């Protein structure tokens, strides 16, 4: 593509000239093809060779490139070999073929010249668009949604995670099942004899086709998966209710995929969660207990990463998991400071949080990978997000400030009590330290005198040991 195209790329849709609209723009640096690989080694790898295709409808050329670069990272995570990336500038995607009929032939030429076996489109294609593209390009065509679903299917480990991914896949593929007419008939429609079997004249036919049978089976499987996931969600809800009864504050770590959420959880709690430089490495939420500097216990939960245009099917299927975020007391929103456009990541995450009812949660913005971000980027982010905490999970920089910021935002217990606990009730002393905020402590002859802020259930449990401030000298401090 010419430099003129790039120079005028930042304009609005009204500024698109004819040449720009009719051009396919190559995105440099996307190829992940190995130049030294031998034929034997290649056969062992068996990676799908893919060409990426995007439609640029708004924003700058940098936005369009970043979108396709992210698609390339998704394709690599799924186990593909990216050969080429192409972007067409249009006012909106073509209703019939996504990129326009004339550009389909150009994409087919690129596929043939590179030896690709798959085309991945940067958007969600309708069933008719998929069929039209595959019939003309003559190789497999998938869209961004199918690619993300494939990655989730590879990374799901727990029973709940696998069920959620299968549900999302079935909901996506149900309207995209393809039939081939009466060749797939499974049974006859009846002869019309004997009690009107088959419906009589004019209503006889091939009966239920294989396509209809497949759809019915998928709907049955979807219903069963929804029941199973609902039961698993009840178990998760019971655990959350137990934590709420014990007044244990909950902190949820959320953010864009590969922003370093699991690394931060490991640093803060020693959780030992898998850390991998890959998109969607974590699908199953992990919850760990940790202790604040003043002795209070709280939980930290790592959650599934988000991405731009996260498929609606996934949000629905993972709703029970995402409720872990919605019911937290504090949201630690992790941002990749080394990403070219962190603000866009924050916007994408908040969009998904709004879908699960977590947009009103208290939020602590944490910019991770600060050691990899340039000085100019760090200055800009500090100006845009003055309340954010800047850390590096890899080097440990800023973690002490992050702990302090989290603990300062934890909900405070509601009731102030002054109690004198006998020395044989060390269990109650420990519970006050664990669930409350101890303001002062003194060891007297008859027991331990505590002035503390505690939750209502614990205050009721401590009621027999409460003392009148006038009768017991206030503890120092």
N, C-alpha and C positions, 0 to 999 in steps of 0.2 A: 504494500500500500504506500502511497506517496506521503511526503511530509505535509502536503496541503490538507490531507484528511485529518492528520493529527492536530495540526494547528487550529482547525476550525471545530475541533471535537467538543469544546466546552459549551457550545451554543445550545439553545433550546430546540425543541422539535420544529418550531417554525423556521429555524435557520438551516434545516437540512436541505442541502442542494441535491439535485438529481444524481450527480456522480456519487455522492456519499451513500445515497439510498441504494444504488445499484452495485455497490462494492462489497465484497467479502474481505474482511480485514484479518490478516494473520496476526496472532498474538505470539510474540517471540519468547523463547525461553521455556516453553511448556513441555517440550519433548523430553521424555525420560528414557528414550531408547538407548540401550547399551551399545557402544560402538565396537567394543572388543569381544563381545560374547561370541562363542563358537556355536556352530549349528547344533552340536550335541547338547551343549549347555542350554541353548534356547529351548530345545525340545523338552529338556528336564523342567525348565521354568514353566512352560505352558501358560504364559501370561496372555490375557486378551489384549489385542492391539487396537487402540481406540483413537478416534478422531472426535474432538469436542466441538460443538456448534452452539453459539449463543446469539441472541437477538438483543441488540442494544436499543432501548426505547427512550431512555432518559438519563440525565446525569452527564458526567464528563467521561472522557476516554479512559481516565484512570479508574473510575468506578467500574466501567465495562471490563477492563483488563483484570481488576481485582476479583470480579465475579467469576471470570473464567479460570483464573489462577486457583481460586478456592475449589472450583469444579475439578480441576486437575488433581488437587490434593485429595479430594474425595475419591476420584478414580484410582489413584495410587493406593489409597487405603483399602479399596475393594480388591486390589490385586491386578490392576490393569497397567498396561504400558502405553503412556500417552505419546502419540506420534505427532499430532497437529492440533492447533486450536484456531478456530475461525469464528469471527464475529460479523454479523450483518447489522447495519444500522437501518432501523425501520421505525415508523411512527408507532406501530403495534405489531405483535406477531401475526403472521398470516393464519387465517382461520382454517385453511385447508391443509397446509404443509408446514406451518410454523415459520419457515424461512422464505416462503415464496416459491412458486413453481420453477422460475428460472434458476434460482440458486440451488435447487435440489440437484440438477445435473452437474453443477460445479462441485458440489460436495461429493457426488458419486465419482467424479474424476479424481478428486483428492483421495478418496477411499481406495480406488483402483491403483493409483500411483504409489501409495504408501503401503499397500497390502493390509490395510486395516480390516478387522472382522466385526467391529462394533462402532456405532455412532452414538454419542451421549449428548443429548440436548439440554441446555441450561434453562430448564423450565419444566412445568408439568404439561404433558401433551394429552390431548383428548384421544380416545380410542380411534377416531377417524384419522387424526393426524399421524398416529403411529402406523396405521395400516398404509396410508398414502406414502409415507417416507420409506417404509420397508419394501413396498412394491416397486419403487423406482430406484432406490439405492442398492437393493439386492443384498444387504447385510442386516444384521440385527440392529434395531434402534431402541434405545431406552431413554427415559428422561431422568431428571434430577431426583425426583421422588423415588423411582425404582432403585436408583443408585444408593440413596441413603438407606432405604429399606434393606438392601443387600448387605450394607455395612453393619447395620443393627443385627441382622440375622447371623453374621459371622461372629459378632462380639458378645451376643447374649449367652450367659452362663447359667444363671439360676432358672428354676422352673417358672417363676413369675416373669422374668425377662423374656424367656423363650415364648411363653404364651402371649405376652404383649406384642412381640414382634410378629408372630404368626397372625394374630388378629389384624394388625395394621396391614400386613401383606394381603390377606384375604379381602379386606375391605377395598384395597387399592385395585386388586386384579379382578374382582367380581364384574365390574362393568366393562372390563377389557378382554373377557373371554371371547374367543373367535370360533365360529362354527363354519362348516363347509356344506350347508344344505342338507338334503335328505340322505347323503352318504353316511351320516353319523346317526341315523335312526337306530333306536334300540329295540323297539317293539312295534307291532302293527296296531292300527287304530280300531280293529274289529271288523267283522264282516257284515254287521247289521242284522244278523239272524239271532234268533233265540233271545227274546226278552228285550230287544232293542240295544244289545251290547254294541258300543261304539257310537251310538247316537243316531244311526239311521242315515237315510239318503242326504248327501250334502255335507255330512259331518264326519265321514270316514277319512282317515289320513294316515300318515306314517307314525302317529303316536308321539311319545316323548322322545325328542332327539337327545343325542349325547350331550349337546351344549346345555339343554334344559336340565338334564340329569346332573351335570357338573355344577350348574348354578344352584340347584336345590341342595346338593351335598355341601357346597360352600356355605350357603346360608345356615344349614344345620350346624356346621362346624363353628361358624361365627357365634351363633347363639350359645353353644356349649362353652366356647372360650370366654365369652362375656360373663357367664355364670362362674367359671373357675376364677377369673381375675377378680370378680366381685367378692368371692370368698376370701381370696388372698388379701384384698384390700381391707376386709373386716379384721383380719389378723393384725395387719399393720396399724389399723385404727385403734385396736385394743392396746397395742404396745404404746401408742402415743397417749392414750387415755391414762395408762399407768404412769407415764412420765409426768403428765399434768397433775395427777393426784399427788405425786411426790414433789410437786412444784419444782421440777428440774427444767430450767430454761433450755430452749432448743434453738440452735443456730444452724442455718442451712447455707451451704456453700453452693452457689450457682454461678453460671457464666457461659461464655461461648465455648464450644468444643476446643480442646487442646490449649486452653488458657492457663492450665497449671493448677486446677482445683485439687486433684488427687495429691499432687506434690505438696501443696499447702496443708492438706489434711494430715499427711504423713509427718510434716515438720511440726505441726501443732500438737499432734496426739501420738505419734509413733504408730499409726494404724497399720502400716505395712501394705497399703493398697497398691495394686499394680500401677506403675507409672510408665507410660509409653508415649513416644513422640508420634502419635497417630490420632486421627479424628475419631471421636466416639470410642476411645479405649475403655471408658467407664460407662456401663449401662445400668448395673445393679447398684442401688444406693447403699452406702456404707455409713453407719452411725457409730461414733465412738464417744466415750465419756472423757472429759478432762476437767481440770480443776483451776479455778481462778486464783489469783494471788492472795485473796482474802479467804480462801478455803471453800468458796461456793462451787458446787458441781454443776456443770452444764454439758449438753451434748452438741457435737459437731457432726453434720451429715453431709457427705459428698453426694452430688446428684448427677444425673445424666446431663451432658453438655447440650447446648442449643446451637442452632445454626440459622442463617438467613433462610427464609421460606421453609422452615421446618414443616414437613408434611402434616396436614391436619389429621390424617389417620394416626400418626405417631403420637400427637398431642392427646388425642382421645384415648388411644390404647394405653398410654403411660400416665393417664390421669391419676390413678391411684398412687403411683410413685411420686408424681409431681405434687401431690397433696402434702408430701413431706415438707416441701418448700412453703406451700400456702399456709400451713399451720405452725410455722416456726415463729419465734419471738423476734428474731433478727435475721436479715438476709445479708450474707457476705457475697457481694457481687464481684467476681474476679474477672479482670480484663487483661488481655495480652498487650502489654505496653510496646512490644516489638512489632505488632501488626501494623500494616500500612494505614489502616483506618479503624482505630479503636472505637471511635464514636459510633460508627456504623454497627459494630459488634454490640455495644451497649444498647443501642436502639432495638436491635433484633431480639436480644434477651428480654428486654422489658416488654416487647410485644407478646412473647410467649407467656411471660409471667402474668400479663393481663388476662390471657385466655384461661388460666387456671385460678384466677381470683387472688393473685399474690401481689398485685400492683401497689397496694396500700401498706405493705410491710415496711418497717424501718429498714433502711438500706445503708450498708457500709460499702463504699466503692473501694476496691483494692486493685491497684495496678501492679500486676506481676511481670516478671521478666524485665525488671527495670535495668538490669545489667546488660541486656541486649538492645535496649532502646537507645537511639541517638540523643545527644544533648538537646538538639532542637526540638525533638518530639517530646522529651521529658518536660522541657520548659512550657511547651504549648499545653500539655496535659495538666500540669500543675496550675496553669492559668485558668484552664477550662473547668477543672475539678479541684478547687482548693481544699475541699474536705477529704479528698481521697488519701489513702495510705499507699505508699510506694514500697514494694518489697521485691525480693528475689528469692523464690523457693529454692533455687539451685545453690546460691551462695549463703543464704540465711540472712542477708541484709534486710533490715526493716521489720523482722519478725517480732522483736520485742515491742515495737510501736504498734504492730497489728494486734498483739495480745492485749495491750492496754486499751486500744480502741474498742475491741470486742467486749472486754469486761466492763468498760465504762457505759456501754449501751445495753447490757443485760438488764432485764426487768428487776427492780428492787422489791424485796418482800414488803408487805403492806403494814404489818402490826409491830409496834415497838413494845417489848416486854422487859421487865426486870424480874429475874428469877434467881432463887437460891436452890441449886440442885445438890442433893446428897452425893457424897463421893461414890456410893455404890451405883448411882445412875449415870455412869460414864457414857452409856449408850445415848442418853438424851443430850449430853454435852456434845458428843460427836455429831448428832443429828442437827443440832443448832448450827454448828460450824459448817456442816455440809449443805444444809438447805437455806440457811439464813445468812445474815450479815452481822457479825459480832462487832459491837461498838466498843465494848469494854469488858474486861474480865478480872476477877480477883478471887484468890483462894482463901476463904475464911475458915474458921474452925468447924463450922457445921456443914460446909459444902462449898461448891463453886458458885460464885455470884456472877451472873451474866446480864449485861444489858445488850439487847440484840433486836434486829429487825427480822421478823419471821413471817411466813405465810399463815393464813387463817387456820388451816387444819393443825399446824404445829402449835400455834398459839393456844388452841383449845386443849391440846395434849399437855401443854406446860402450865395450864391454869392452876392445878393444885400446888404448884411451887412458886406462884407469883408472890411478890413481896411489895409492901407499900414503900415507896421511895422514902417516906419520912421515917419508917421503922428500920430500914437497912441503909447504912451509909452508901451513897452512890460510889460505885467503883471509880477509881481514878482513870483519867484519860479522856 
